[in-house]
Every structure is written in structure tokens, then in C-alpha cells.
Amino acid sequence: MNWYQESVQEVEKALSTQADRGLSPAEAQARLEKYGPNKLSESKKKPFIEKLIDQFKDPLVIILIVASIFSMFTGDMVEAIMIIAIVILNAALSIYQEGKAEDSVAALQEMSSPNAKVVREGRSMEVKSEDLVPGDVVLLETGDIVPADLRLFESSNLQIDESSFTGESVAAEKDAATSYTDEVGIGDRANYAYSSTIVTYGHGKGIVTDTGHETEIGKIASTIESFEEEATPLQRKLNVLSGQLGKLIIGVAIFVGILGFIAGNEITDIIMTAISLAVAAIPEGMTAVVTIVLSIGMNRMAERNAIVKKLLSVETLGTTTVICSDKTGTLTQNEMTVTKIFTDDEVLEVSGTGYAPEGEITREGQNLDAGEHEVLRTMVTIAASANDAEITEHEGNYDCLGDPTEGALLTMAAKAHVDIQGLADRIPRLAEIPFDSDRKMMTTFNEGFFEGKVASFTKGAPDIIIEKSNRVLLNGEVREFTPDLKEKALAMNTDFASQALRCLGYAYRTWDGLPAKEDQTSDKVEKDMVFVGLTGMIDPPRPEVKAAIAETKSAGITTIMITGDYLETAYAIGKDLGICQDRSQAMMGRELNDKTPEEVQEIVKTTRIFARVSPENKVQIVEALKANGEITAMTGDGVNDAPAIKRADIGIAMGITGTDVAKNTANVILTDDNFATIVNAVEEGRTIYSNIKKFISFLLSCNVGEVIVIAVAMIIDICLIFSKSGQQFPTPLSPIMLLWLNLVTDSLPALALGMEPGEPDIMNVPPRDPKEAIIDAKMKRSIIVQAVAIAVATLTSFAIGYYYFGQGLTGAEKLAEGRTMCFSTLILAELFRAMAARSDTYTMSQIGWFSNKSMNYAILIGVALLLIVLYIPQLRDLFDVSFMTLKEWVPTLILSIIPFAATEVYEGMSRQ
């Protein structure tokens, strides 16, 4: 039911209530049981057990668990324990990091439930807002949060900040007497008030029409809940990679098992060989390293004022191709600021933004002081006196209590060096004619400004102020306000308005004394006034946003403004920020209402400004962009932004001004409400993805090399068996060696690769194709080259150790000799390979051999771990390796450099 289209009497009848008496307590209680509490149900958090199960759905993790079970049955408990340990560690890391993010979000959302003033059985009382029911009569005063959706039946100069719904930075004027027959948009319903909006001026009364999930904010919350959680691009790619590796591993294991069966090997040996292959093929450390690197990125982003609620969302930011941004509070400051003044027949510029009294009023570059400019002093005094707002300051932060427009006027006066704090004492207010939406003016009576006189200071709509004035203040003198001068003032008003500035006019009259009470009326006072000037104000862009948008352009990312504000204002801000170039790129949201999804898909390809949009329009735009293959980030702070934030690939909410609904819905929360932080986060996301590709390439080249070693060794062994030469070529690496390599030695360099600084040009290249696989053609070639080089070096090392240094030894000692050299060569080769994997664009000399300290430490630790295994007797026995001599180290070191040399040669050729 469209309550705003109903008369007050129809609303009373439909809800069985009376505007003057309200409901009885008994009826209110009965309705509370019927309709439920007036609050939104909190989104259910995923239970711990469900989070835990999610960590074990990866095909590679499943294969590892199966391998560990086989190891237990074959008596190799050490291998089984190591496998299970790494799986549990990875799960714990993921759950811990996401839990930390949830705690951060909860800290941002701590708010007490407000009370509401109601009339029940004719008596005013306060009740908890959650106890309101349809039919309740609510009283509204300045500063109140509207507790439910209300059909207003009484209003006095009532203004409500609806920016969280409409995106308008200026409070909406309400008039309970307004009636509607046709359907109008949310931002244009003057006789209606919405739950969670804020009364900034005046007072009023209304009948509760909807509570809880039936309110506009509740409907939006329900829409959000209907959207299913989607996998992130990285999640999808890692799932595909895991599936492919899983199939490959199973296929290779079956193939090797068949070979072992043909060769007549024992079933136990076949199982152990299959386990060795599974352990060799699966990059056990990959999932853990991905988790740790994303966690590090999460912490880095938190340091740069972006709280990321889910690990995988960190990387999604790096894939972003389009940023859809709300205007008010995101691109702009959500603080009205006077930027232009027309007074004394000239235009003055006002610098500074927000409510801080920091800035200057200038004429052709020269600073002006109200003390030296009589007309300017008069105008700013009128603006600051006919004013009910207050500017507060706390620890250097300035805020406005009251109407944002009036707050901007106080700040303007302070920039003109007027002491606004002592103004009420110097020029006390004697009486006033309050503002109302019919006459669009406000007048106060003050004494002390004109010696021996009482002044009536009037501010209001410029055209009305100009019409009601017959004189003008010029050069310190009061002159006739001629038609030419009026025409010039009106033209200036039009010029300011064309720049999307909100304009106000100022005038005054003087009186010998305060007029009698019966003469303090608009008809008698607000006429024959002296016109003093105009101001133009706007909610200005944040100073850092322009540069941030320019950076997104150079990064190949498109910025689209989606706002509930008016088209002229949105277009002016958008053009100033560089979001759009001409008017053809801006349109009204209602123009999308009758469009098909396919038509909207075409529109979003060229349109950069969408104004006066509804929450449904925002979702339309986001879905159209996603249908076009764009990875879309949606930023905002209001309730009206929440559905689109939820629907986007990456939802971003403002932490300071953002509503709870927006913050609950988002993947990322900006604690400084700064659009520029998004650009920092995108850069961080790109760096993380680049590093993930680097260490995946490193891990897979090492693991594929290990698989080749095991498979080739087995094929050689089978060939020797069939040749009946009496020779054999045992498996060069045992499962525990491979686990040690993959979980300990490889993981540290992989982690160091994940911490590699971003390459200098990372924000100067277009976003990668969202459909591009993690392992692209270039990476495949690199992996094959490295894997073959590692396999050749390792097999050669094993053959030298087994056949040359193992001469004259027993079978077990001979095998230990070969495996020791093979194990040592493989570890060193992979450590050197990690160094070469740091960049596929720049040479080692260009990026610096020691510029990644984490990598230097990882290599040193890797070498130390190798030496510990080789030279501590207990570990040597556990790994079945022998004591390495200097003679054995020489070929080992030479062979281990082969993969590094192959990397440099291959990448050097590919760079040309």
C-alpha cells in the first residue's frame, strides 16, 4: 500500500488509530505480538563447524587426506602426521583471519538502540523503538532518528536528512499537507518519513505505517538476503586449478600403478610409489601460502584504512575493471561548503572544504577580511545570525549540529574572520520568523549591528529575496535596486545554479525598535528590504579523489557515479572529477525503468553518471556491468546502496558514515571513508594476485619436476628389469623427503614471493582479462622449462651419487648416497629457482638481488634446514640420508644452478 498517496483520515481508518490519541498500551502490545519487534533480524553468522568443513572441500586437500590414510595403513606415521598437520594449519589460518575481520566489523557497528517519543491514549511517553507498531503516533524533533516509516500528519519547518536513502546531501523539506495521486520516487515524498533517517530541523508528527522488515530499509535488507553469495574470481580459478591437478595426479598415479604391476612390484611398493607421486605432485604448501599471503594483504590493507572481511576478497580488488561509486560521502565530503559569493556587484571565491574554518575569501587572488569590506561583513553577519546551526570542534575535527546548509554559512563567516562563537552575545537575537517551505525564507531580529537600530536579517530563496527587495547595498551605501541590478543578480543566481551550486539570498531592514509581536509577520517585515548578496554552495569533492580517479584511468579502470542526487549536481561533480566529459554520458535513473537487461547492458558501456537512481536501478546497473564481463566494485554508505553492494563482485562500504546495513553487506569497509583508499586497495590486490601467480608458478615447476623425477626413475627401473641387466634405478626421493621439500623448504620461498613488492608499473597496465586462467600460456611454458631443468639436474645428481659415489656400498647405503645428493640438489635448485621467480618482466639486476629481504631469509633458512637434516644424526636416520662430503658437494652445487640458469635464459629470450 502506498501510504503517502492516502489522506491522514484514510490512514487512521486503515490502521484503526487516532492521530490525536494514538493507540492504547493494550492494543500496542497486541500488535507487537502480531507484527513482531520493529527491528531487522541480524544476518546469521556461519557456524564454526560449517566454516571448518568449507576448508576441506578442495580436491587437493581430499587427495592429501586419502594419501595420509594410506600412509597410516602402511606404517608411515611420520608422513601421515605431517600431511594432516599442514591441512589443519591451513584451515586454522583461514578461520582465524576471517574471524579477526568479523571482530573489526562488529567494533564499527556498536550502536545503542534509540528510543522513540510516542502518543498512547493521549499521553506522550518514550518507548524503545523496537516496541513501535503500525498505528502508533510518533513525535519528531530536531536530532531524532526516525524510528519507523511514518505518514506525517503535522509538520513545522520539518527537514529530514535522507541521504542514506536518496544520496542527496541537502536535507529534504517535509510538508504533511502535501497529497499525491500519482506514484513518486522515494526522495520526493514530502508527507512521508523513513526509518533510520535523521531530523535536522523543525518538528512533526506521524502515524507509523510499517515496522521492521516492512519498512523501506527492511525491504532493502530482504532484497540483500535474497542474493546468494558468489565465489570470487580467485576462488573460481583456484577451484579449477585444484580440479585439474587432482585429475592429473589420479591419472599419473594410476599409470604408475599399472607400470608397477607390470614390473611385478609388491602391492605395498606400488601404494608407496603412488603416495610419493601424490605428495610430489600436490603443492601442499600452496593453499597455506595463499592463505598466509592473503592474510598479510588483509593486514596491509587494514593499515591503509581498508578492513577486508573475507580473505579471497583481498585479491578480487586487484581484478576490478569498473568502480561504481556513490557520490555523497564517498566522492564528496557530505559537508556543504560555500564556494562562491556575489556581493557588492562582484563575485568572490571561497577556498577550503567542510566545516573547518580553514580557507580564504578572495577577490582576484587577494584575501578579503570582513572587517575591511563592509558589504561582505554585512552579508556574512546576516548568514551567521539568521542561523540555528552550531559548529563543534573536537581534537581538530569540525562537525555541524543542525542543518548542513546553515553550518556551511557559519564556516563561511569564520573564513571572513568573523568570531561566530561570540556573535550571539554581540548581536543578540530578539525574535524570529521561522523558515517555512511556502515562503522559503527565515528572518531574525537582532540588535547591535546597526548602531541604535534593530535589524531584521532575512535569508532564503534568491529569486524571492530579490523580488522582496527594493534597495541594494553597494560600496557601503544603500541604493535603489534598479531593474538592471535585479536582472544582474538573477543572472548570477542562474549562473551559480548552472554550476550545480545551491543558492541562497540575503537582505535586511532596519527598525527603530523591535516591532510589536503582531507586526512580526512575513507580510509586514519581509518586504522593501535591502539586498546584500548571494552565496553558492555545494557538497564538494574530496580533495584527494580527483587524483585517485586519474590513477584508476591509467590503470584501465572505469569509474561510474551512481547517485540519488539531482542530475545537474551529479554531472557538475562528475565532470570536475574527470568521471565524464560531456552531458551525453549522464542520465536519470528512471530512464532505466522500462529498459530490458540487454538495453541496460548497452547503456552502461558509455554512460558514466546515473542520477536520481533508486536502489533497484543501482542493482540493474551492477548486473548489466557483470553481464558485460566486468569485475565490478560498488562503493557506498547508504541503505540505498546496500543491494548493489551485495550484488557487486566486490562491495565496499564507508566505515564512518556508512549505515549498519551497508557495512553488514560489504566485503570491504573503508575506515576513513576515502575513495583514494579504494585505489590503494586495488593496487594491493593487483600486487597480491601477481605474487600468487609467481609462487604458484614456482611451486608447480618444482612439483612437476619432482613428478618427472619419480616417473622417469620408475620407467628407467622398469626398462632395466625387462632388459635383465641386473641393474636397478630405485625411486630417488622418499615420501618424507618430498613432504619436507613441499611443506618446509618450498613453502618459505613461496611465502617470500608472496611478499614481493609490487612492480613499478603495476597500476599503469589495464586490468587482466577476468576469464584468464591463473596458469596462462606463458606460465605453462615457464613451468615446463623449469620442471625439465629441475628433473634433469636432480636425476643426474642421483645417478652420480648412486652409481659413482655408491660404488662398493651395500644396497641401503648405496640408495642413501644417491638420495642424499638428489635431495640436496633438488632443495638448492628450488631455492635458486625461487630467486629467479621474483619477476618475469625485470631481470635480477633490475629488481635487485637483495631487495626482497624475506626471500633472502627464506633461502638462508632453506639452506640451514638442509644442513640440519644432513648433519644431525637423528634426522639423518629419519630421512635415510648419508653424511655429505666436500667431494659430493661440488657436483651438487654445479647441478643445482642449472634451473636458475634456465630461468634467466628463457625469460631473457621471452622479454625480447
Helices and strands as residue ranges (DSSP letters): G 3-5, H 8-15, H 25-35, H 48-54, H 59-73, H 77-108, E 115-120, E 123-128, G 129-131, E 137-141, E 149-161, H 163-166, E 172-173, G 186-188, E 192-193, E 198-210, G 212-214, H 216-226, H 233-262, H 267-281, H 284-303, E 306-308, H 313-319, E 322-325, I 327-331, E 337-343, E 346-350, E 361-363, E 366-367, G 370-372, H 374-385, E 390-394, E 397-401, H 404-415, H 423-426, E 429-436, E 441-447, E 454-460, H 462-467, E 469-474, E 477-480, H 483-498, E 502-511, G 517-519, H 522-525, E 529-538, H 545-554, E 558-562, H 567-577, G 583-585, E 586-588, G 589-592, H 597-603, E 609-611, H 615-627, E 632-636, G 639-641, H 642-647, E 650-654, H 660-665, E 668-670, H 675-723, H 735-739, I 740-745, H 747-754, H 777-799, I 800-805, H 811-836, H 844-847, H 853-871, H 873-879, H 886-896, H 898-911
